[in-house]
Amino acid sequence: MTGLVRRLGLSLLGPVLAVLVALVISAVVIALIGEDPVEAFRVMVDLGDSPSQQVQSIVVVLNRAVPLFLAGLAVAVAFRMGLFNIGVEGQYRMATILAAAVGAAVALPGPLHVLLIVVVAMVVGAVWAGIVGVLKVTRGVSEVISSIMLNFIALGLASFLLTGPLRGSAPGASIVTTSEIPESGRVPSLNGLLTALGLAAPRSGLYGFLVVAVVVGVVVAVLLQRTRFGFDLRATGLSPSAATVSGVDARGMVVKTMLISGGIAGLIGLPDLLGSQYDYGTEFTAGLGFLGIAVALLGRSSPVGIALAGLLFAFLDRAALPLQFADIPSSVVTIIQGTIVLAVVIANEVARRLALRSAERAGASAGPDPGAGGDDGAPPPTGPDGGQRVRTGVPGTPEDVQA
């Protein structure tokens, strides 16, 4: 029990420390620009005076958190493999515009129509991410470089498709969009659930895609932690050579991981597409892929942690408008988000080192392992690169760290 509490504390240390550091730095910045930090934070946490305003604020936060959660999951799956999928931005943009075009072009019964849009989005996202995996295993191209380049290609190709073959808005319109998805292809809101719970009805709808996001989160958690595939994925991320010796196809795991990451990335734009906008246009939500990196880092690549991190970033996004009404620069939100990204990297490293020292002390207090080295002086077991391996027990980080 004590070991579990210690591991839990170490896993929470990094994110909590990052948020606290971000708040302190942001308070200093707010004071330097001549504003009251206490008043700024009070405005940020104020959800409204009436119950309807408070429910509306909560709905706004949840609606924003759903795509951020999916973006964090897409990045986290690659992280667990030791891959850095920076191409989530391009993957979800390509997936969304093609899914919107297909959804507007067909007429099917409601559930089938929505399922078709979801499948198209996941396939497009997986294919676009699969290019990165294939380039890495066949030509040794870094996934960072190739995914960044594919981001630019995706944005340019999406712009061409939107203004050309897939344009649905009238000529001369100030906002260019695809054709609108019919009613059968839209996901109903969850406002009925809110009223059933005795809450006030919000002005906007709570995305029904929230249910899909929860299911995806559960599936990813089970896949990574409770299946042979998840074990092989994490083992390959720790040491591809050792995984290969153990019979794992390391090259194939790279491609499969990128396909899964891209498939999840393809879902990022669907909450907005199927829940409120119903078309893809020049004003469609951008930047979710890059925010997903920050969400995955803060959540330590754990689905539960990513959910909490997504809610935090969504809460900060919602706070931008009240800050403007209070004559406080909304850039305060950007400062906090940026500081969190920087602080979480440092905090995670601090937590990793503390976990390593804790594991070393635990190993020392347990005494020598009789099976590790007998009277003949045989050395203890080592990793494939010759370094002794110790268990850290911190989720979201490599399970074995060089001592």
N, C-alpha and C positions, 0 to 999 in steps of 0.2 A: 504493500500500500504506500509506504514511504517512497519507494522508487517511482511509482506511478505519479505521485504528487510532484516529485522532483522533476520528472520528465515533462509533466504538464506545465510546471512553472517555467522551465527553460524554454519550452516552445512558445509560451506567451510573452516571454521577456522581450524578444526582439520587436514584435509589433507594438506592444504597449510603450516601450521605450521610444520607438520611432514617432508615435503619435504625440507623446509628451514633449519630445524635443521639437517637433514641428510646431506645437502650440506655443512653446516658449519663444522660439525664433519669430513666429508670426506676431506674437504680442509685442516683441521689441520693434519689429518693422512698423506695426500699426502706430506705436507710440512715436516713432521717428517721423512719421508723416503728419503728426499733429492730431491724431484721433485717439479716443479712449479705448484701449484694448478690452476693458470689461464691458463697455457698451457694445462694442463690435461683436463679442462673443454672445452677449445677451440677445442681440438681434438675430444671430445665426441660429440659436436654439429655440427662438420663439416660433411656435407653429401656428399661432393665431389665437384669437380671443374666444370665438364661438366654436361649438363642437363641429359644425360643418367645415369651418376653416381648418381645424386641426385634422379632420379626416382627409380633406383635400390635400393638405401638406404631406400626410403619410402616403397617400396614393401617388403623389408626384415622386416621392423618394423611392417607393417600391417600383414604379414604372421605369425610373432611371436605373435602378439597381439590377433589374433583370438582364438587360444586354451587357452590363458591366460584369455580372456574374458569369455569363456565358463566355465573354472575352477572357476573363481570368482563368476559366477552366481550359480553354483552348491553349493558352500560353502554358498553364501548369502541366498539362499532359506532356508537352515537349520538354519542359524543365525536368520532369522526372526521368526523362531519357538522356538528360545532359545536352539537349538541343535548345537553341535560342530561336524560337519562331517569331521573328519580328514582322513577318509578312501577314499577320492576322488582319491588319488593316485592309490590305488589298484583297485578301481572301473573302472577307465578308462583303466588301463592296461589289466584287464581281458576282458573288452568290446572290446578293440581294437584287441587283438589277435584272439578272436573268430569271430569278424566281418571280419577280414582279411581272416581267414580260410574259412568262408562261402562265402565271395565274390570271392575267388579264385576257389571254388569248383563248382559254378553254372554258367550257361550261360543264360543270360536274355537280353531283350532289354535295352538300356541305362538307361532311367529313372527308370524302375522297378528294375534294378540291383542296382543302387545307393540307391533307397528306401529300398530295402531289407537289404543292409549293414547298413544303418542308423537305421532301426528298430531293427536289431539284436543287435547293439551296445547299443541302449537305453534300451532294455529289459534286457540284461546282467548287465548293470550298475545298473538298478533299482532293479533287484533281489539281487545283491550283497549288495546294500545299504539297501534293505528291511530286510535283516538278522539282521542288526543293530537295526532297528526299532522294529522288533518282539522281540528280546532279551530284549530291554528296557521295553516294555510294559508288557511282560509276566514274565520276571525274574528280572526286575529292574536293569539290567546290564547297567552301564554307557556307553553312546554311544562313549565316548572318548576311553575307554579301548577296547571295542569290535571292533571299527573301526581300531584302531592301530593294533590289533591282526589280523584282516582280511587283512590288508595291507601286512603283512608278508606272510599270506597264499596265497594271490593273486599273489604276486611276485614269490613265490616258485612254485605254480601251473602253472603260465605262463611259467616259465623256463622249467618245465617238459614237458608241451605241445609243446613248441618250439623245444626242442631237441628230442622229441619223436613222438607222433602221428601226430602233425601238421607241422613237419619239411618239408620244400620244397627245401632247398638248397642242393647242392651236398655233399656227404660225404667228409670230409676233408676240407671243405670251412672255411676260417678264420672268416667269418661273417655268423652266422646261421640265416636263415629267413624262413618265411612261403612261400608258393607258391605265385607268383605274380598275382595281380588282373588284369584281362583282361581290354582292352580299354573301354568296355561297362560299367564297374564299376567305372570309374574314373570321377571326377568332372572337367570340363573344366576350364581353367584359365580365368581371367577377363582382360587379356592384351588388348583384342580388345576394351574394354571400355576406357582404358588409351589412346590408340592411337586415338580413336574417340574424346577424349577431347583435342587432340593436344599435348599430352605428348610423350616423347621418349619411345620406346619399351624397357622394362627392359630385362636383361639377363635371369632372372628366372620368373616364372609365378606368378601372383597375385592369391592367392587361391580363387577359386569360392565358397568355403565353407563360405567365408565372408558373402555372402547373407543369408545363413542358420543361421549364428550366429546372424545377425541383426534381423531376424525373431524371433529367440528364445528369444532374449533380449526383444523385443516388447511384445511377449506373456507372458513372466514372469512378466514384468511391469504391464500389464493389469490384470493378474491373482492375483497379490499380492495387487494391489491398487484399482481395480475396480470391484471385484467380492465378493460374499458372502464367497466363500472358502478362499480368501485371508484375509478377515476380521476375519474369524474363526481361521485361522492359526496364525495371529498376536495376537489375543486375547488369544489363548491358550498359546502362548509363554510368554505373560505377566503374566497370572495367570491361570494355568490349573484348579484349583478348581473353580474359578469364571466362567470360560468358561463352565465347566461341569454343574454348576447351571443354566447357561443360555441355556442349551440344546445342547451344543456342545460335541461331542464324542472326548474327549481329547486324549484318547488312540489311537483311530483310526486316529486322526490328526497326531500323531507322525509317524505312519507307512506310511500314505499317503505322508507326507512331505519328509521322507527319500526316498520313491520311486521316487518322483519328482526330488529330489536332485541327486539321483543316475542315473536317466534317462538322466539328463543334463550332468552329469559326463561322461556317456558313449560316448558322442559326442566329448570329448576333443581331443582324438587322431585321429579323422577322418580328420581334415584339412591336417595333414601331410600324413596320410595314402592314402587319395584319391586325394591329390593335388601334391605330389612330390615323395613319397617313394614307394607306391603301394604294400608294404608288411610290415610285422611286423618282426623285427629282434633284435638281441642283441644290436644294436646301435640305436634303436628307442628312440625318445625323452623321457627322464625321468624327474621326479621332478615337473611336471606341477601341480599336485594336491597340493603339499605343497606351491608352488608359488601362487596358487589360494587363499589360506588363506590370504596371504599378500595383494593380489589384492582386495579381498572382504573387508578387514579391511580399506584399504586406500580409497576405493570407497564408504564407509559407507553403504554397502549392497544395494546400489541403482544401477540399470542397467546403467544409464548414468555415474555415478561415477565410476563404475567398468570398463566401456569402457575407460574412461580417465586414470584410474590406469593401465589397461592393456597396453595401448599405452606407458605410462611412463616406465613400466618395460620392454616392448619390445624394447624401445629406448635405455635403459641402456644395455640390452643384446647385441644389435648391436654394441654398443660403445666399447665392449671388444676387438674386433679385431683391430680397429684403434689405440687403446691404445698400443697394443702389437707392432704394426708397428712403433709407436713413442717411443719405449723403455720405456714405462710407464707400471708398473705392471697392468695387467687386473683385478687383485684382487680388484682394486679400485671400480669396478662395484659391486662386491659382498659386499664390505664395505657399499656402498651407499644403496643397497637393504636391507641389514641387519639392518642398522640404521633406515631406513624408517619404517621397521616392529616394531622396538622398540619405535620409536618416535610417530607413529600413535596411539599406545595404550595410551600413556600419553596425547597426544594432544586431542584424543577423550574424555578422562575423563575431561580435562580442559574445552572443549567445552560443555560437558554435564552439568558441574556445572554452567557455565556461563548461559546456557539456563535455568537451574532451577531457578537461581537467577533472571533472566529476567522475567520469568513467575510469580515468587513470587511478584516482584515489580509491574507487570502489574495487578495482582490480588488485591494487596493492594491499588493501585491507583483507581481501579474500585469501591472500597467500598464493604461492605458486600452484599451478595446475599440475597434478601428478601425471596427467597424460600428455602435458605439453613438453616436458623435458625430464627424463628419468635420471637415474644415477649415472648413466653413461654420458651425461652432459649434452644430450641432443637439444638443439635450439627449439624454441616455441614455434608454433605454426606461423607462417608469414603469408602475405598476399602475393599475387603473381609478379609484382615488381620488387619483391624482397622486403617490403616494409611491414612491420607488425600491424595488425588490424585491431581496432577497438570499436566497441559499439557506442554510439552517441545517444540514440533513442530520441533524437529531435526530429519530428516529422517535417517533411519538406526539404530536408538536407540529406546528403548521402549517408546511408546507414553505416557505412564503414569508412573510417577516416584514418589516414596515415598517422601512426603514433610518432 
